[in-house]
Amino acid sequence: MNEGLIFERSRKGRVGFLFPALDVPEKKIAEILPDSYRRQEIPPLPEVSEVDVVRHYTLLSRKNYGVDLGFYPLGSCTMKYNPKMNEAAAALPGFADVHPLQPESTVQGTLEMLYKATELLCELTGMDWGTLQPFAGAHGEFTGMKLFKAYFDSRGEEKRTKLLVPDSAHGTNPASAHIAGFDVVELKSSEDGLVSLEELDKYLDDSLAGIMLTNPNTLGLFEKDIMEIAARVHKAGGLLYYDGANMNAIMGIIRPGDMGFDVVHLNPHKTLSTPHGGGGPGSGTVFVKERLRDFLPNPDIVKEGDNYRLRNSAKSSIGRISGFYGNIAVILRAYSYLLFMGSDGLKAASERAVLNANYLKEKLKKTYNLPIDMVCMHEFVLSAKPEKDKHGFSALDIAKGLLDYGIHPPTIYFPLIVPEAMMIEPTETENLDTLNEFIEAMEEIHEQGRTNPEILKKAPLSTAVRRVDEFRAAKEPILRWFPETKTD
Ligand SMILES: Cc1ncc(COP(=O)(O)O)c(C=O)c1O
């Protein structure tokens, strides 16, 4: 059976759809669309029947892996199960069929939803107002950094260009700060993986713009000195940015706004349950304290009496950050999730996420090295360095081995400060049986690596695509098909 590209199923003359007979005279078409705008040759599209198309895409979907198929403990990404109710909400025609250029009076429901979602997200984060425009976490970070810049410019403090980012941070943090025009300074973590106050003190001068943090940090550890960090940064005239990718650990328990952060982005596609992965769909909603409100992107959604309006209400706005109002379908799923969970439900979800992570950590540290042995939040980081040094198998081999158990691997080689890192985030939606199956798989892989590393190095053995040359795939990606493209 042909399991390759749809182009390889193509046979000349085979059709899956018949167009109605052309009822516009050719001459007329030539008048409206001159030759220079028309293809002179028929493009090499696959010629396939309907059943070919259905089988092709069904086979593809069966080669894919998602959270609806099995365990997906991808640290820093919160791949939790996404309740189908949210999908039903996103598919409601009253939302799904609107056009962004429709008059406001005809999209009152959508505007009301966006307004109320902003209110709820402000409550969740402890902030005063925000924007739903950014399309991803990194886009939110960039927006936040532009807000920092606008704030300092408005105060004549253009010399504040130094932006601190801990060495454990996600790579998008320094990248976003740099693109927004800041000089990024890496802040070395302490032995226990947290922000070191002594290290911080070295940078507290009048060139400081602020610090970007996520709390819990990327090692899954809570920055216990956060109130002191915030006080010192503020005293030095700087601002605090909160990367909300790890919000799943603290919902309904503690809020970034109460920890002293001035700007926060959330990743609703992760924390608030939108199916994501492979690059989308995403959202990077940004929330601010009152003193930064005037710089938010326009337009804003405001309530006037019983009506919702789009207004350029931010007086010193950084301008538009997206073409329209953000990824509305992701916000809608998040809104549906927030209403369904309620504050008690969100708190319970975070508590369970933390419990599940600590359960896995305690069990797995008997077999694997846990570099920082502390109570973790929603995720933790193991190191396969001892395995690599003693037995010759690596974090990559363990990750590939998990594929043969039908389990998505954890994030590997991140954070960069842990050698052979394996970052595990089970999420709250997994039950004890799944967690135990994962522990068993990790133990068996360890045993195999110790006794027969050569087999583990060939894993995966049971997947549609075996071990790929990841270097070549990254350096020479083949993203388009040409008739002469070889697919082996
Ligand atoms: C800690 C952290 N910050 C920021 C991001 C960026 O989010 P996005 O992938 O939506 O741009 C991620 C994504 O993995 C993350 O884990």
The ligand as a Gaussian input file, in Angstrom:
#p B3LYP/6-31G(d) Opt

LIG

0 1
 C        9.235000      29.095000      29.506000
 C        8.735000      29.417000      28.119000
 N        8.655000      30.697000      27.739000
 C        8.221000      31.047000      26.512000
 C        7.846000      30.100000      25.582000
 C        7.429000      30.551000      24.215000
 O        6.095000      30.257000      23.942000
 P        5.592000      30.037000      22.425000
 O        6.133000      28.705000      21.996000
 O        4.103000      30.076000      22.486000
 O        6.162000      31.167000      21.609000
 C        7.922000      28.750000      25.924000
 C        7.566000      27.716000      24.922000
 O        7.899000      26.588000      24.965000
 C        8.362000      28.388000      27.232000
 O        8.417000      27.119000      27.602000

